[in-house]
Amino acid sequence: MASRIGAYIKLLRPEISDMDIALPASSALLASYLLTKDLPPLFPFILAVVGGYCAITSTYVFNDCCDIDIDKINLPDRPLASGKVTKRQGLGYALLLFVVAAMIAWYLNPESFVVLIIATISLTMYSAIAKRATFLSFIPVGFSYGLVPIGIWLAFDPAGVLRSVPGDDVILPLPAIFFGAMICVTDWGFTLSGVARDVEGDRLRGAPTFPVTFGVPKTSRFVMICWTAGVAFSLAIGYTAHLGPIYFTGATLAGIWMLSQAANFVRNPVPERGGRLFLQASRYRAVMFVSMIADVVLGVVGLMT
């Protein structure tokens, strides 16, 4: 039983869970802060974090279900590749996580539910079809994850398209747009780093991914471009949201560190370095999100005092 539970936990990729939890939390806090100059109500906030986490991890599990043959080469210890969890069980698990996320999204705001459906369809197309059909398969991944902060944002600051908000003629404010753009482009870099790690398995299984098609060196240079744009977008979030020194200090220092790691991948374009960058990228985004959370919380405390 302990082994089975451990396998199901491993499917959620706990090594990057700090990023997956901090993303919906920071999105909810920033949206509420810009709208009301206050923190969000506790119960909707908890629901948003849980729903966002379930939405993200459901795609991880589904992707593993689609990549069992590739993971048997690249990551044979993964629960599905090793046989600890069957494909049918994995698909049921992914569906359960999605249903939880969908119920929460519908409860918070139907607009969030619509965004979730769009993102899920895009990720499903990537995992089931695009990854084995085109080197551009990373594009829908970034697009889908870029919708995560948008969906969370709409739960606390509705666009008014499906739920009337009197006097609100702005569908999405600039900070929300920059937040989505930042997650989108950094996820291209994040995903391609992991795909570079898996290049041999993808090549053997006929998946024409970007590293398989163009090689790891060219992939590393494209990853560097993605992270440069992503760090710039992270600063644009702070500027348009009028965040304070805590956020800018955290985002800037973490951004400089992340760019140095991406540059190291360019200098050492091997699959193993791409795998390390994949994990380092989650640390960067977690630090940026936590800096945002701290800045917002202290901003609210400052207003109250």
C-alpha positions in Angstrom: 0.0 0.0 0.0 2.8 2.4 0.9 4.5 1.7 -2.4 1.3 2.2 -4.4 0.6 5.6 -2.6 4.2 6.6 -3.3 3.8 5.8 -7.0 0.7 8.0 -7.2 2.5 10.8 -5.4 5.5 10.5 -7.8 3.1 10.9 -10.7 2.4 14.5 -9.4 6.1 15.3 -9.8 6.7 16.5 -6.2 10.2 17.6 -7.1 8.6 20.7 -8.8 5.5 21.0 -6.5 6.8 24.3 -5.0 6.4 25.9 -8.4 3.0 24.3 -9.0 1.6 25.5 -5.7 3.1 28.9 -5.7 1.9 29.8 -9.2 -1.9 29.7 -8.4 -1.3 31.2 -5.0 0.6 34.2 -6.4 -1.9 34.7 -9.2 -4.8 34.8 -6.8 -3.1 37.1 -4.4 -2.0 39.6 -7.0 -5.4 39.7 -8.8 -7.2 40.3 -5.5 -4.7 42.9 -4.4 -4.9 44.9 -7.6 -8.7 44.8 -7.5 -9.5 45.4 -3.8 -6.2 46.4 -2.2 -6.8 43.4 0.1 -6.1 39.7 0.4 -8.6 37.3 -1.1 -11.2 35.5 1.1 -9.5 32.5 2.6 -11.9 29.7 1.3 -11.9 30.8 -2.3 -8.1 31.3 -2.1 -7.6 27.7 -0.8 -9.9 26.4 -3.5 -8.0 28.3 -6.2 -4.7 26.9 -5.1 -6.0 23.3 -4.9 -7.8 23.7 -8.2 -4.7 25.1 -10.0 -2.5 22.4 -8.6 -4.9 19.7 -9.7 -5.2 21.2 -13.1 -1.4 21.3 -13.6 -0.7 17.8 -12.2 -3.5 16.2 -14.2 -1.6 17.1 -17.3 1.6 15.6 -15.9 -0.2 12.3 -15.3 -1.8 12.3 -18.7 1.5 13.0 -20.4 3.1 10.1 -18.6 0.3 7.9 -19.9 1.0 8.9 -23.4 4.8 8.6 -23.0 5.1 5.1 -21.4 7.2 3.7 -24.3 9.6 6.8 -24.3 9.9 6.8 -20.5 10.9 3.2 -20.5 14.1 4.4 -22.2 14.6 7.8 -20.6 13.0 7.5 -17.2 12.4 3.7 -16.5 11.7 4.4 -12.8 8.6 6.5 -13.5 5.5 4.8 -12.0 3.9 4.0 -15.4 7.1 3.1 -17.2 8.0 0.7 -14.3 4.6 -0.9 -14.2 3.8 0.3 -10.6 0.8 2.0 -12.0 -1.1 0.7 -15.1 -2.1 3.0 -17.9 -5.8 2.6 -17.1 -5.1 3.6 -13.5 -3.0 6.6 -14.7 -5.8 7.8 -17.0 -8.3 7.4 -14.2 -6.1 9.4 -11.9 -5.6 12.2 -14.5 -9.4 12.3 -15.0 -10.0 12.6 -11.2 -7.5 15.5 -10.9 -9.1 17.2 -13.8 -12.6 16.8 -12.4 -11.6 18.3 -9.1 -10.0 21.2 -10.9 -13.1 21.7 -13.2 -15.6 21.6 -10.3 -13.5 24.3 -8.4 -13.1 26.4 -11.5 -16.9 26.3 -12.2 -17.6 27.2 -8.6 -15.2 30.2 -8.6 -16.2 31.6 -12.0 -17.4 30.0 -15.2 -14.8 32.0 -17.1 -12.1 30.2 -15.2 -13.8 26.9 -16.2 -13.7 27.9 -19.9 -10.0 28.8 -19.6 -9.4 25.4 -18.0 -11.1 23.6 -20.8 -9.1 25.4 -23.5 -5.9 24.7 -21.7 -6.7 21.1 -21.1 -7.6 20.5 -24.8 -4.4 22.1 -25.9 -2.3 19.9 -23.5 -4.2 16.8 -24.5 -3.4 17.5 -28.2 0.3 17.9 -27.3 0.6 14.7 -25.3 -1.6 12.5 -27.5 -0.7 13.9 -31.0 1.7 16.8 -31.5 4.7 15.4 -29.6 5.0 12.6 -32.2 4.0 14.8 -35.2 6.0 18.1 -35.1 9.0 19.8 -33.6 6.7 22.7 -32.7 4.9 20.6 -30.2 6.3 22.7 -27.3 4.2 25.7 -28.4 0.8 24.4 -27.1 2.5 23.4 -23.8 3.5 27.0 -23.1 0.2 28.3 -24.3 -1.7 26.0 -22.0 0.4 26.7 -18.9 0.3 30.4 -19.7 -3.5 30.1 -19.3 -3.1 28.9 -15.7 -2.5 32.4 -14.1 -5.2 33.8 -16.4 -7.8 31.2 -15.2 -6.9 31.9 -11.5 -6.9 35.6 -12.1 -10.5 35.5 -13.5 -11.7 33.7 -10.4 -10.9 36.9 -8.4 -11.2 39.5 -11.0 -13.9 38.4 -13.5 -13.7 39.7 -17.1 -17.4 40.1 -17.1 -17.9 38.1 -20.2 -19.9 35.3 -18.6 -20.6 37.0 -15.3 -21.7 40.6 -15.4 -19.4 43.0 -13.4 -21.0 46.5 -13.4 -18.6 49.2 -14.5 -15.8 46.8 -15.4 -14.8 47.3 -19.1 -11.3 45.7 -18.8 -11.2 42.1 -19.7 -7.7 41.5 -18.4 -5.3 44.1 -16.9 -1.8 44.4 -18.1 -0.2 42.5 -15.1 -2.4 39.5 -15.9 -1.4 39.6 -19.6 2.3 39.8 -18.7 1.9 37.0 -16.1 0.4 34.7 -18.8 3.1 35.7 -21.3 5.8 35.1 -18.8 4.6 31.6 -17.9 4.1 30.8 -21.6 7.6 31.7 -22.9 9.4 30.3 -19.8 7.5 27.1 -20.2 8.8 26.8 -23.7 12.3 27.0 -22.2 11.3 24.7 -19.2 9.7 22.1 -21.5 12.5 22.1 -24.1 15.1 21.6 -21.3 13.3 18.4 -20.2 12.8 17.3 -23.8 16.6 17.8 -24.4 17.2 15.4 -21.5 14.9 12.9 -23.2 16.3 13.3 -26.7 17.6 9.7 -27.1 14.3 8.1 -26.1 12.3 10.5 -28.4 14.7 9.7 -31.3 14.3 5.9 -30.8 10.5 6.2 -30.7 10.3 8.5 -33.7 9.1 11.6 -31.9 10.4 14.6 -33.9 10.9 16.9 -31.0 12.9 20.2 -31.3 16.1 18.6 -29.9 15.7 15.5 -32.2 15.1 17.7 -35.2 17.7 20.4 -34.7 20.0 19.0 -32.0 20.6 19.9 -28.4 23.0 22.8 -29.1 20.4 24.8 -31.1 17.8 23.9 -28.6 20.0 25.3 -25.8 20.2 28.6 -27.7 16.5 28.8 -28.2 16.0 28.0 -24.5 18.2 31.0 -23.7 16.0 33.3 -25.8 12.9 32.0 -24.0 14.3 32.7 -20.6 15.6 36.1 -21.5 12.1 37.0 -22.7 10.6 35.4 -19.6 12.7 37.4 -17.1 11.8 40.6 -19.0 8.1 39.7 -18.7 8.6 39.1 -15.0 9.9 42.6 -14.5 7.0 43.9 -16.6 4.5 42.2 -14.2 6.1 44.1 -11.3 6.2 47.4 -13.2 2.6 47.4 -14.4 1.3 46.1 -11.0 3.3 48.7 -9.1 4.9 46.0 -6.9 7.5 46.9 -4.3 11.2 46.2 -3.7 10.7 42.7 -2.3 9.3 41.5 -5.6 11.8 43.3 -7.7 14.7 42.1 -5.6 13.6 38.5 -5.7 12.6 38.6 -9.4 15.8 40.3 -10.5 18.2 38.2 -8.5 16.4 35.0 -9.4 16.3 36.1 -13.0 20.0 36.8 -13.2 20.7 33.4 -11.7 18.3 31.7 -14.1 19.9 33.4 -17.1 23.4 32.3 -15.9 22.1 28.7 -15.7 20.6 28.9 -19.2 23.9 30.4 -20.5 25.7 27.4 -18.9 23.4 25.1 -20.9 24.4 26.9 -24.1 28.1 26.4 -23.2 27.4 22.7 -22.3 24.7 21.6 -24.6 24.3 18.0 -23.5 21.1 16.2 -22.5 22.2 15.8 -18.8 22.6 19.6 -18.5 19.2 20.1 -20.0 17.7 17.9 -17.3 19.4 19.9 -14.5 18.1 23.1 -16.1 14.6 21.7 -16.1 14.7 21.4 -12.3 16.5 24.7 -11.8 13.8 26.4 -13.8 11.2 25.3 -11.3 13.3 26.8 -8.5 13.5 30.1 -10.3 9.8 30.4 -10.8 9.1 29.3 -7.3 11.4 32.1 -5.9 9.7 34.6 -8.2 6.2 33.6 -7.1 7.2 33.6 -3.4 8.7 37.1 -3.9 5.4 38.2 -5.4 3.4 36.7 -2.5 5.6 38.3 0.1 5.4 41.7 -1.6 1.6 41.6 -1.9 1.1 40.4 1.7 3.3 43.1 3.1 1.7 45.7 0.9 -1.7 44.8 2.3 -0.3 44.9 5.9 1.2 48.3 5.1 -2.2 49.6 3.9 -3.9 48.3 7.0 -1.4 50.0 9.3 
